[in-house]
Amino acid sequence: MWHIVAIGYLFVAVMFSAAQPSIARALIYLFFWAVLPTVFTVFVVTIRRRNRRMKRQEQAEFEQQRAQRQKDSGTKP
């Protein structure tokens, strides 16, 4: 869903920068209105995915260790 919003935002930012009277101004608008926000968004999404993946992995390891402890304590007299 957010991909559609990102594509629409980039389209509007590129068209807005293309409508500027000078090339320098167009490049400045393109950089600050399209490139920087896109890089920031990709960075945030990547970090959040990595953190979620690490949290799931830690939770799975914890559950595996807990199951192993219960199994070991159940088999010993």
N, C-alpha and C positions, 0 to 999 in steps of 0.2 A: 504493500500500500504506500509506504513512504517513498518508494521508487518513483511513483507517478508524480508525487508532489515535488520531488527533487528535479525530475525532468522538466516539469512545468516551470519551476523557479529558474532553472538554467536557461530555458528558452526565453523567458521574459528578460533576464539579466543580459543575455547576449543581444537580443533585439534592442534593448535600451541602450547598450553601449554602441551598437551599430548605428544608432540614430544620432550620435554625437557629431558635432560639426568638425572636429579635428581628430586626427589619428591618435595623438598623444592623450587627449581626453578620453577617447574611446578605450584605449588600452588601460588607462587608470580605472575607469569605471568597470571594465571587464575584470580586472584583477581584484578590485576591492568588493565588487558586488557578485562575482561568480566564482573566481578561483579560491579566494580565502574562505568563504563560507562552505564551499564544497569540501575543501581539504579538512576543515575543522569538523564537519559532519561525518566524513568518512573516518577520521581519527576517533571521534567519540563512539561511533557505532562499533568500530574494531575493538576498542578498549572494553566496551560493555560486553561484547560477545566473548572476549577472552576471559573476563572476570567471571561470567556465568559458567563458562566451560570449566574453569579452574574450581569453582565452587561445587559444581556437580561431581567433578573428579574427586575432590576431597571428601565429599559426602559418601561417594561410593567406596572409597578406601576405608573410611570410618566404619561403614556398615559391614564391610568385609572383615575388618579386624574384630568388630564386636561379635560377628557370627563365629569367627574362629575361636575367640575366647570362650563363648558359650559352649561350643563344641568340645573344646579342651577341658573345660570344667565339668562337663557332663559325662565324659568318658573316664575320668580319673576318680578313684574311690575317695 
